């Protein structure tokens, strides 16, 4: 079954994938033909972004996009509709692959790997993609115990809830990678960054006045993260060398990709979604380094020289500082995030520009 009628699906199983009409070419844009648009996406997500664990040729990237967008794997793939143009959105919960394809002619709009499920949730919450509840365990309705008149508290609880839901599974995949000797540095970096953000959220909440119900909710979320924390500590104790190698590879890859993106921002960043995704990638590195600093304070991972990557990140931020205001104005971008570490300067710059 293919075409526009297939997108609506069965109301009893709203997110089961049914659409299979991808023709295998990228769509044309106002400035680029199909081939140029494909090469732009390939360079951004494979060459610079390094979003997959291995190098892909252009044809392999295209073939993966076709396979993903035509997949009807109901166990791993969810299917949504993009409100703006009724394009088909497919997200693989297991692999993290996401693709968007035109429903009318089957042309590919994009294919990439966002850093985590939060990207999908943000789209749904903003009304860009239907429906509000993506999958079991990721409901977006606020928990009555965490509702607060303070928007910062509400945001911190939302992030903490998401981290509590996702960190255990991320940690499980990382541990399996070490056990199978198939370590993916991006997964290790993502786990480290999420632990850093988790630590930041807890710290920020603890220095605010919370209700008893909110304190109970925070304690419940912290219990859910215990397994992930223990997994990281076990890797640090028994596989320290391999863990440090994976962190180094992840940081160097992500920082280099961001530097290349900022330098060529005018050519590579073409819409607000790409801009926000790039800021999220920069934030991921920031949280990872924040966690590494805390570990050093606690006399852990002493063989890791975090200062080297702090310097690289500061150098990389020179490019970001030179372009962020122009891009913010260009896309009329207004940051929705309520609270972040002070050094994440772009979150303050973009807050009131929209």
Buried (B, 14 or more C-beta within 10 A) or exposed (E): EBEBEBBEBEEEEBBBBBBBBBBEBBBEBEEBEBEEBBBBBBBBBBBBBBBBEEEBEBEBBBEBBBEBBBBBBEEEBBBBBBEEEEBBBBBBBEEBBBBBBBBEEBBBBBBBBBBBBBBBBBBBBEEBBBEEBBEEEBBBEEBEBBEBEEEBBBBBBBBBBBBBBBBBBBBEBBBEBBEEEEBBBBBBBBBBBBBBBBBBBBEBBEEEEBEEEBEEBBEBBBEBBEBBBEBBEBBBEEBBEBBBBBBBBBBBBBBBBBBBBBBBBEEBBBEBBBBBBBBBBBBBBBBBBBBBEBBBEEEBBEEBEBEEBBEBBEEBBEBBEEBBEEBBEBBEBEBBBBBBBEEBBBBEBBBEBE
